[in-house]
Amino acid sequence: MATNLTPTQEHVTPLHCFFDAATKYPERIAVKDCAKSVCYRDLKNQIINIGNYLRGQDIKTGDLIAVEFFPSVELIAALLAVQSVGAAYVPIDKKAPRERNQLILDDAQPALIISDTQTSLHPGFRSKDISDIINAKPTENSHDESTPDGIAYVIYTSGTTGRPKGVPVSHQSLRTLFAATDGLYHFSEKDVVLMYHSYAFDFSVWEIWSALAYGATLLIPDEETRVMPEKLARLIKHERVTILNQTPTAFSINAEKLCQLNPWELSLRFIIFGGERLNFQTLKNWNHHFGLSSPLLVNMYGITETTVHASWHIINESDLKRSESNIGKILPGFYYIIRPLGDHEWPDNSGELLLSGPQVTCGYLNIDNEESGKFVWLENDGVSHRYYCSGDIVQHNANNDLIYLGRSDQQVKIHGYRIEIGEIESVLAQMESINDISVIATHSELHGHHLVCFFTSTTPAAEIIEKLKSMAKKLLPVYMRPALYRKIDIMPKTVNGKVDKKNIIYSLTGATYEHH
């Protein structure tokens, strides 16, 4: 088996494990996309080629490199090559609005943008199409310069000010994540891991390294297959996928076609849920067809600032009978506190989940982390620890598992993407004819999780709604665009002068939704 990221190997990074796997399994398929596959030996050579080019461009340890690719073998080579020279990658999603990507680049100020296109879409930044570099014969060998305390990547999440904020994550945090979870998953060279998620979403980090740190195969579907459940089910069957990661929303769409397969047609060992709240009762049909033991179903809770995952719960029959969302036990290595809120809206024994440990990131890029209010120092067992304030409300059940109750702020998750409602409101409020605006996250059995935008204006509803849709399409990624726009006469307020969102929701009956 490939090198595992055990707690005693503090000098090891996931990238070190990749190079170890490339030595042990040079002929095994490392990455496979819809057009090609690459073995570990050849992927290593591609990484060396790109790494040597980056060194020739004076890229040094600690630099940020923006990476803008379509999902492919070349994307993975680029991500690992950036890390191999001691730099960190900043993912730029080609499907996101250019204006949002520009905000990310302006904040990150990358030393270089590498991409799979010859046309630079970002004037003012150095950029390079590395397509002709990747497959050249290596002229010299190279060494891995990644270190545990070095930054592996910076992923941008939604921000309250209307601007995305970057979260730098270290190699040590990644190492700790896989050391903490190896006892359950036992990833190995025999696995085939589906890379279902965008590399701008941190679920992809988990997918990439659960394959490449262990000598397994990372399978990248094309976009058509990814969004068409029938084709995805066929791919999972034919490629003998063993590890499937899904947000609950995605699984609710894909499960129907998977359930049309026979149990012996699936090679799945685990289906891992994450990214948003899981309603266990939606798994009853899956349980009817396949049971809960093969594959095992695991609900994981996590945040970008705590390196993808922070807890896990193996789903059992009793979960399917309850309405609560069980996120299980916190992973080894974390300290946690449930801090009471003193708010009558939540149960007495609930509170905000605060997390501390080596998976907690150093903070935000270019933001004073003390002023952000998201990181605090608190004493635990006589020792002071730095905690991340998650904003998630939890409580213990009788088995001492954590039950997820909701959010204490305006942050929500749609399709696994973390969204600050305030960012959407800030963007749409730029429309001159808008007086008041409020965006609400809601849920229905028919439409799933979605965003609704309420506004007041003297402009006719049809005219202003078209303008709002156009603005959202231009400035917001798909997952942050409201599904419904509704003009109201007066924005209801609480006695404290805040928007009364509970009152607004009552007007949603019979609403018509936009599908993106």
C-alpha positions as CSV (number, residue, x, y, z in Angstrom):
1,M,0.0,0.0,0.0
2,A,1.0,3.6,-0.5
3,T,2.3,5.7,2.3
4,N,-0.5,6.7,4.7
5,L,-0.5,10.1,6.4
6,T,-0.2,8.9,9.9
7,P,-0.1,11.3,12.9
8,T,3.6,10.4,13.6
9,Q,4.8,11.5,10.1
10,E,4.9,15.3,10.8
11,H,7.4,15.9,8.1
12,V,5.2,14.3,5.4
13,T,2.9,16.3,3.1
14,P,0.3,14.8,0.8
15,L,2.5,15.8,-2.1
16,H,5.4,13.7,-0.6
17,C,3.0,10.8,-0.5
18,F,2.2,11.3,-4.2
19,F,5.9,11.1,-5.2
20,D,6.2,8.0,-3.0
21,A,3.2,6.4,-4.8
22,A,4.8,7.3,-8.2
23,T,7.8,5.3,-7.1
24,K,5.8,2.3,-5.9
25,Y,3.2,2.3,-8.7
26,P,4.7,4.0,-11.8
27,E,2.4,2.1,-14.2
28,R,-0.8,2.6,-12.3
29,I,-3.3,5.1,-13.7
30,A,-3.1,8.2,-11.6
31,V,-5.7,10.5,-13.3
32,K,-8.2,9.7,-16.0
33,D,-10.4,12.3,-17.8
34,C,-12.9,11.9,-20.6
35,A,-10.2,12.1,-23.3
36,K,-7.0,10.6,-21.8
37,S,-5.4,8.9,-18.8
38,V,-1.9,9.3,-17.3
39,C,0.0,6.9,-15.1
40,Y,1.9,7.9,-12.0
41,R,5.2,8.0,-13.7
42,D,4.0,10.3,-16.5
43,L,2.1,12.5,-14.2
44,K,5.2,12.9,-12.1
45,N,7.1,13.9,-15.3
46,Q,4.4,16.5,-16.1
47,I,4.7,17.9,-12.6
48,I,8.5,18.2,-13.0
49,N,8.1,19.9,-16.4
50,I,5.7,22.5,-15.0
51,G,7.8,22.9,-11.9
52,N,10.9,23.6,-13.8
53,Y,9.1,26.2,-15.9
54,L,7.8,27.9,-12.7
55,R,11.3,28.0,-11.3
56,G,12.5,29.6,-14.5
57,Q,9.9,32.3,-14.0
58,D,11.4,33.1,-10.6
59,I,8.5,31.6,-8.7
60,K,9.6,31.0,-5.1
61,T,8.4,29.5,-1.9
62,G,5.3,31.3,-0.6
63,D,4.2,32.7,-3.9
64,L,0.6,32.4,-5.0
65,I,-0.1,31.0,-8.5
66,A,-3.6,31.3,-10.0
67,V,-4.7,28.2,-11.9
68,E,-7.4,28.5,-14.6
69,F,-8.2,25.2,-16.3
70,F,-11.1,23.1,-17.4
71,P,-11.2,19.8,-15.4
72,S,-8.6,17.6,-16.9
73,V,-5.4,15.6,-16.4
74,E,-3.5,18.8,-17.1
75,L,-5.4,20.6,-14.3
76,I,-4.2,18.1,-11.7
77,A,-0.6,18.3,-13.0
78,A,-0.7,22.1,-12.7
79,L,-2.1,22.0,-9.2
80,L,0.6,19.6,-7.9
81,A,3.4,21.4,-9.8
82,V,2.6,24.6,-8.1
83,Q,2.8,23.0,-4.7
84,S,6.0,21.2,-5.7
85,V,7.9,24.5,-6.0
86,G,6.7,25.6,-2.6
87,A,4.0,27.9,-3.9
88,A,0.2,27.7,-3.3
89,Y,-2.5,27.5,-6.0
90,V,-5.5,29.9,-6.2
91,P,-8.3,28.2,-8.2
92,I,-10.0,30.4,-10.8
93,D,-13.2,28.8,-12.0
94,K,-13.7,29.3,-15.7
95,K,-17.5,29.1,-15.3
96,A,-17.6,31.9,-12.7
97,P,-18.3,35.5,-13.9
98,R,-15.2,37.4,-15.0
99,E,-15.9,40.2,-12.6
100,R,-15.8,37.9,-9.6
101,N,-12.6,36.2,-10.8
102,Q,-11.1,39.6,-11.2
103,L,-11.9,40.4,-7.6
104,I,-10.1,37.2,-6.6
105,L,-7.1,38.1,-8.7
106,D,-7.0,41.7,-7.4
107,D,-7.0,40.4,-3.8
108,A,-4.6,37.5,-4.3
109,Q,-2.1,39.3,-6.6
110,P,-0.7,36.1,-7.9
111,A,2.9,36.0,-9.2
112,L,1.6,34.2,-12.3
113,I,-1.5,32.8,-13.9
114,I,-1.2,29.4,-15.6
115,S,-3.9,28.2,-17.8
116,D,-4.9,25.9,-20.7
117,T,-5.7,28.7,-23.1
118,Q,-3.4,31.0,-25.1
119,T,-5.6,34.0,-24.7
120,S,-5.2,35.9,-21.5
121,L,-8.5,37.0,-20.0
122,H,-6.9,38.9,-17.2
123,P,-4.8,41.9,-18.5
124,G,-2.4,43.3,-15.9
125,F,-1.3,39.8,-14.7
126,R,1.5,37.6,-16.0
127,S,-0.1,34.6,-17.6
128,K,1.1,31.5,-19.4
129,D,-0.5,28.7,-21.4
130,I,1.4,25.7,-20.2
131,S,-0.2,23.2,-22.6
132,D,3.1,22.9,-24.6
133,I,5.2,22.5,-21.5
134,I,3.3,19.6,-19.8
135,N,4.2,16.8,-22.1
136,A,7.7,17.7,-23.0
137,K,10.5,15.3,-22.1
138,P,11.9,16.3,-18.7
139,T,15.3,17.9,-19.1
140,E,16.2,17.6,-15.5
141,N,14.9,16.1,-12.3
142,S,13.3,18.1,-9.6
143,H,12.7,17.9,-5.9
144,D,9.5,18.5,-3.9
145,E,9.8,21.8,-2.0
146,S,6.4,21.5,-0.2
147,T,6.7,21.8,3.6
148,P,4.2,21.1,6.3
149,D,4.0,24.8,7.3
150,G,3.8,26.0,3.8
151,I,0.5,27.1,2.2
152,A,-1.0,24.4,-0.2
153,Y,-3.9,26.4,-1.7
154,V,-6.0,29.5,-1.2
155,I,-9.7,29.0,-1.8
156,Y,-12.1,32.0,-2.0
157,T,-15.4,31.9,-0.2
158,S,-18.3,34.3,-0.1
159,G,-17.7,37.5,2.0
160,T,-20.2,39.7,3.8
161,T,-18.8,42.9,2.2
162,G,-19.6,41.8,-1.3
163,R,-16.1,40.7,-2.0
164,P,-14.9,37.1,-1.8
165,K,-12.3,36.3,0.9
166,G,-9.3,34.0,0.6
167,V,-8.6,31.1,3.0
168,P,-5.0,29.9,2.9
169,V,-4.7,26.2,3.9
170,S,-1.4,24.6,4.9
171,H,0.1,21.2,3.9
172,Q,0.1,20.4,7.6
173,S,-3.7,21.0,7.9
174,L,-4.2,18.6,4.9
175,R,-1.9,16.0,6.4
176,T,-3.8,16.2,9.7
177,L,-7.1,15.7,7.9
178,F,-6.0,12.5,6.2
179,A,-4.3,11.2,9.3
180,A,-7.5,11.7,11.3
181,T,-9.7,9.9,8.7
182,D,-7.5,7.1,7.6
183,G,-8.8,4.8,10.3
184,L,-12.2,4.7,8.7
185,Y,-11.6,5.0,5.0
186,H,-8.3,3.1,4.5
187,F,-7.8,4.7,1.1
188,S,-5.4,2.6,-1.0
189,E,-4.0,2.0,-4.5
190,K,-7.1,-0.1,-5.3
191,D,-9.5,2.8,-5.0
192,V,-11.1,4.8,-7.9
193,V,-12.1,8.3,-6.6
194,L,-14.6,10.4,-8.6
195,M,-13.7,14.1,-8.8
196,Y,-17.2,15.4,-8.9
197,H,-16.7,18.9,-7.6
198,S,-15.1,22.1,-9.0
199,Y,-11.5,22.6,-8.0
200,A,-12.6,26.0,-6.7
201,F,-14.7,24.1,-4.0
202,D,-12.7,22.6,-1.2
203,F,-14.5,19.2,-1.5
204,S,-12.3,18.7,-4.5
205,V,-9.2,18.9,-2.3
206,W,-10.5,15.9,-0.4
207,E,-11.2,14.1,-3.7
208,I,-7.8,14.8,-5.2
209,W,-5.7,13.7,-2.2
210,S,-7.8,10.7,-1.2
211,A,-6.7,9.3,-4.6
212,L,-3.2,10.7,-5.3
213,A,-1.7,10.4,-1.8
214,Y,-2.5,6.7,-1.8
215,G,-1.7,5.5,-5.3
216,A,-5.3,5.4,-6.3
217,T,-7.0,6.6,-9.5
218,L,-8.7,10.0,-9.8
219,L,-11.5,9.9,-12.3
220,I,-12.6,13.3,-13.8
221,P,-16.0,13.2,-15.7
222,D,-16.7,15.7,-18.5
223,E,-19.3,18.3,-17.7
224,E,-22.1,16.6,-19.6
225,T,-21.6,13.4,-17.7
226,R,-21.3,15.3,-14.4
227,V,-24.7,17.0,-14.8
228,M,-26.6,14.0,-16.3
229,P,-27.5,11.4,-13.7
230,E,-27.9,8.6,-16.2
231,K,-24.5,9.1,-17.7
232,L,-22.9,9.6,-14.3
233,A,-24.4,6.3,-13.0
234,R,-23.0,4.6,-16.1
235,L,-19.6,6.0,-15.5
236,I,-19.6,5.0,-11.8
237,K,-20.5,1.5,-12.9
238,H,-18.1,1.1,-15.8
239,E,-15.1,2.7,-14.2
240,R,-15.7,0.8,-10.9
241,V,-15.7,3.9,-8.8
242,T,-15.1,3.1,-5.1
243,I,-15.3,6.5,-3.5
244,L,-18.1,8.9,-4.3
245,N,-18.4,12.3,-2.6
246,Q,-21.7,14.2,-2.9
247,T,-23.5,17.2,-1.5
248,P,-27.0,16.1,-0.3
249,T,-28.5,18.2,-3.1
250,A,-26.4,16.5,-5.8
251,F,-27.1,13.0,-4.4
252,S,-30.9,13.7,-4.4
253,I,-30.6,14.2,-8.1
254,N,-28.1,11.3,-8.9
255,A,-29.5,8.6,-6.6
256,E,-32.5,7.8,-8.7
257,K,-30.4,6.5,-11.6
258,L,-27.9,4.8,-9.3
259,C,-30.8,3.0,-7.7
260,Q,-31.7,1.5,-11.1
261,L,-28.5,-0.5,-11.0
262,N,-28.1,-3.9,-9.3
263,P,-26.0,-4.0,-6.1
264,W,-23.3,-6.2,-7.9
265,E,-22.9,-3.5,-10.6
266,L,-21.5,-1.0,-8.1
267,S,-18.0,-1.1,-6.7
268,L,-18.6,1.7,-4.2
269,R,-17.0,1.4,-0.8
270,F,-18.1,4.8,0.6
271,I,-20.5,7.5,-0.3
272,I,-19.4,10.6,1.6
273,F,-21.8,13.5,2.2
274,G,-20.7,17.0,2.9
275,G,-21.0,20.7,2.1
276,E,-24.6,21.2,3.4
277,R,-27.1,19.8,5.8
278,L,-28.2,16.2,5.1
279,N,-31.9,15.2,5.6
280,F,-31.4,11.5,6.4
281,Q,-35.0,10.7,5.5
282,T,-34.1,11.3,1.8
283,L,-31.9,8.2,2.0
284,K,-34.8,5.8,2.6
285,N,-35.1,4.8,-1.1
286,W,-31.3,4.2,-1.3
287,N,-31.5,2.1,1.8
288,H,-34.3,0.0,0.3
289,H,-32.2,-0.8,-2.8
290,F,-28.7,-1.1,-1.3
291,G,-28.8,-1.0,2.5
292,L,-26.4,1.1,4.5
293,S,-23.4,-1.2,4.8
294,S,-22.1,-1.7,1.3
295,P,-21.3,1.0,0.5
296,L,-21.1,2.7,3.8
297,L,-22.7,6.1,3.9
298,V,-20.9,8.8,5.9
299,N,-22.1,12.3,6.8
300,M,-19.3,14.7,7.2
301,Y,-19.4,18.3,8.5
302,G,-16.7,20.8,7.7
303,I,-15.8,24.4,6.8
304,T,-13.1,25.7,4.5
305,E,-11.4,27.3,7.5
306,T,-11.1,23.9,9.2
307,T,-9.7,22.1,6.1
308,V,-12.7,20.5,4.4
309,H,-14.0,18.1,7.1
310,A,-14.2,18.4,10.9
311,S,-16.6,15.6,11.9
312,W,-18.1,12.3,10.7
313,H,-21.0,10.1,11.3
314,I,-21.6,6.6,9.8
315,I,-25.3,6.6,8.9
316,N,-27.5,3.9,10.4
317,E,-31.1,2.7,10.2
318,S,-32.2,4.8,13.2
319,D,-31.0,8.0,11.5
320,L,-33.5,7.5,8.8
321,K,-36.3,7.7,11.3
322,R,-35.3,11.0,12.7
323,S,-35.6,14.6,11.4
324,E,-32.4,15.7,13.1
325,S,-29.2,16.2,11.1
326,N,-26.5,14.1,12.9
327,I,-22.9,15.3,12.1
328,G,-21.4,12.8,14.6
329,K,-18.1,13.1,16.3
330,I,-15.4,15.7,15.9
331,L,-12.3,14.3,14.2
332,P,-9.3,13.4,16.2
333,G,-6.9,16.4,16.7
334,F,-9.6,19.0,17.3
335,Y,-10.6,20.7,20.4
336,Y,-14.2,22.1,20.4
337,I,-16.5,24.2,22.5
338,I,-20.2,24.7,22.2
339,R,-20.6,28.3,23.2
340,P,-24.1,29.3,24.5
341,L,-25.8,32.1,22.5
342,G,-28.3,33.3,25.1
343,D,-30.8,33.5,22.2
344,H,-34.3,32.3,22.8
345,E,-34.6,31.2,19.2
346,W,-32.4,28.2,19.9
347,P,-32.8,25.3,22.4
348,D,-31.3,25.9,25.8
349,N,-28.5,23.2,25.5
350,S,-27.4,24.4,22.0
351,G,-24.7,26.9,21.0
352,E,-22.2,27.9,18.4
353,L,-19.6,25.4,17.5
354,L,-16.0,26.6,18.0
355,L,-13.1,24.5,16.7
356,S,-9.4,24.5,17.4
357,G,-6.5,22.3,16.3
358,P,-4.0,21.9,13.4
359,Q,-6.8,21.7,10.8
360,V,-7.8,25.3,11.7
361,T,-6.3,27.6,9.1
362,C,-4.2,30.7,9.9
363,G,-7.0,33.1,8.9
364,Y,-7.9,35.1,5.9
365,L,-5.7,36.5,3.1
366,N,-5.2,40.3,3.5
367,I,-7.7,40.6,6.3
368,D,-6.9,41.4,10.0
369,N,-8.0,38.1,11.5
370,E,-8.5,39.6,15.0
371,E,-10.8,42.2,13.6
372,S,-12.7,39.7,11.6
373,G,-14.1,38.2,14.8
374,K,-13.9,34.7,13.4
375,F,-10.8,33.6,15.3
376,V,-10.6,33.9,19.1
377,W,-8.3,32.7,21.9
378,L,-10.0,30.8,24.7
379,E,-8.8,28.7,27.6
380,N,-9.5,25.0,27.6
381,D,-8.1,22.7,30.4
382,G,-5.9,25.5,31.6
383,V,-4.3,25.9,28.1
384,S,-5.1,28.8,25.7
385,H,-6.2,27.6,22.2
386,R,-7.0,29.6,19.1
387,Y,-10.6,28.8,18.0
388,Y,-12.5,29.3,14.7
389,C,-16.0,30.5,15.4
390,S,-18.1,28.5,12.9
391,G,-21.4,30.3,13.2
392,D,-23.0,26.8,13.1
393,I,-25.5,26.0,15.9
394,V,-25.2,22.5,17.4
395,Q,-26.2,20.4,20.4
396,H,-25.4,17.0,21.7
397,N,-27.8,14.1,21.5
398,A,-28.1,11.2,24.0
399,N,-25.1,9.4,22.3
400,N,-23.0,12.6,22.6
401,D,-23.1,13.0,18.8
402,L,-23.4,16.6,17.5
403,I,-26.7,17.6,15.9
404,Y,-26.6,20.4,13.4
405,L,-29.4,22.9,14.0
406,G,-28.7,25.8,11.7
407,R,-26.7,29.1,11.3
408,S,-26.4,32.0,13.7
409,D,-25.8,34.5,10.9
410,Q,-26.7,35.2,7.3
411,Q,-24.4,32.4,5.9
412,V,-26.0,29.5,4.1
413,K,-24.9,26.6,1.9
414,I,-26.4,26.1,-1.5
415,H,-25.3,23.0,-3.4
416,G,-22.4,22.8,-1.0
417,Y,-21.1,26.3,-1.7
418,R,-20.8,28.5,1.3
419,I,-22.7,31.8,0.6
420,E,-22.8,35.0,2.6
421,I,-26.3,36.5,2.0
422,G,-24.8,39.9,2.6
423,E,-22.6,39.5,-0.4
424,I,-25.5,38.9,-2.7
425,E,-27.5,41.8,-1.2
426,S,-24.5,44.1,-1.5
427,V,-24.1,43.3,-5.2
428,L,-27.8,43.6,-6.1
429,A,-28.3,46.7,-4.0
430,Q,-26.1,48.6,-6.5
431,M,-29.2,48.8,-8.8
432,E,-30.1,52.5,-8.6
433,S,-33.9,52.0,-8.6
434,I,-33.8,49.6,-5.6
435,N,-34.9,51.0,-2.3
436,D,-34.7,48.0,0.1
437,I,-33.5,44.5,-0.7
438,S,-33.4,41.2,1.2
439,V,-32.2,37.8,0.0
440,I,-33.5,34.7,1.8
441,A,-32.5,31.1,1.6
442,T,-35.4,28.7,1.7
443,H,-36.1,25.1,0.9
444,S,-38.9,23.1,-0.7
445,E,-39.3,19.4,-1.6
446,L,-39.9,20.3,-5.2
447,H,-37.1,22.8,-5.8
448,G,-34.6,22.0,-3.0
449,H,-32.5,24.7,-1.6
450,H,-32.7,28.1,-3.3
451,L,-32.4,31.8,-2.9
452,V,-35.2,34.3,-3.1
453,C,-34.7,38.1,-3.6
454,F,-37.3,40.5,-2.2
455,F,-37.1,44.2,-3.0
456,T,-39.0,47.4,-2.9
457,S,-38.8,49.9,-5.8
458,T,-40.9,52.5,-7.7
459,T,-39.9,50.9,-11.0
460,P,-42.4,48.3,-12.5
461,A,-41.6,44.8,-11.3
462,A,-41.0,43.2,-14.7
463,E,-38.5,45.8,-15.7
464,I,-36.5,45.8,-12.5
465,I,-36.5,42.0,-12.2
466,E,-34.9,41.7,-15.7
467,K,-32.3,44.2,-14.6
468,L,-31.6,42.3,-11.4
469,K,-31.3,39.0,-13.3
470,S,-28.8,40.6,-15.7
471,M,-26.8,42.0,-12.9
472,A,-26.7,38.7,-11.0
473,K,-25.6,36.9,-14.2
474,K,-22.8,39.4,-14.7
475,L,-21.5,39.6,-11.1
476,L,-22.4,36.4,-9.3
477,P,-21.6,32.8,-9.9
478,V,-24.5,30.5,-10.7
479,Y,-24.9,29.1,-7.2
480,M,-25.2,32.7,-5.7
481,R,-28.0,33.8,-8.1
482,P,-31.5,34.0,-6.7
483,A,-34.0,31.5,-8.2
484,L,-36.9,33.9,-7.6
485,Y,-37.3,37.7,-7.5
486,R,-40.3,39.3,-5.9
487,K,-41.3,42.9,-5.6
488,I,-43.1,43.8,-2.4
489,D,-44.7,47.1,-1.3
490,I,-43.0,47.5,2.1
491,M,-40.0,45.7,3.5
492,P,-41.2,44.3,6.9
493,K,-39.0,45.2,9.9
494,T,-38.6,43.9,13.4
495,V,-38.9,46.2,16.5
496,N,-35.1,46.5,16.3
497,G,-35.3,47.9,12.8
498,K,-33.9,44.8,11.1
499,V,-35.5,43.1,8.1
500,D,-38.1,40.6,9.4
501,K,-37.2,37.7,7.1
502,K,-39.6,35.3,8.8
503,N,-42.5,37.6,7.9
504,I,-41.3,37.8,4.3
505,I,-41.3,34.1,3.8
506,Y,-45.0,33.8,4.3
507,S,-45.5,35.5,0.8
508,L,-43.7,32.6,-1.0
509,T,-46.8,30.4,-1.6
510,G,-47.3,29.7,-5.2
511,A,-44.1,31.4,-6.3
512,T,-42.5,30.8,-9.7
513,Y,-38.9,29.8,-9.8
514,E,-36.1,30.6,-12.3
515,H,-33.9,27.5,-13.2
516,H,-30.2,28.2,-13.9
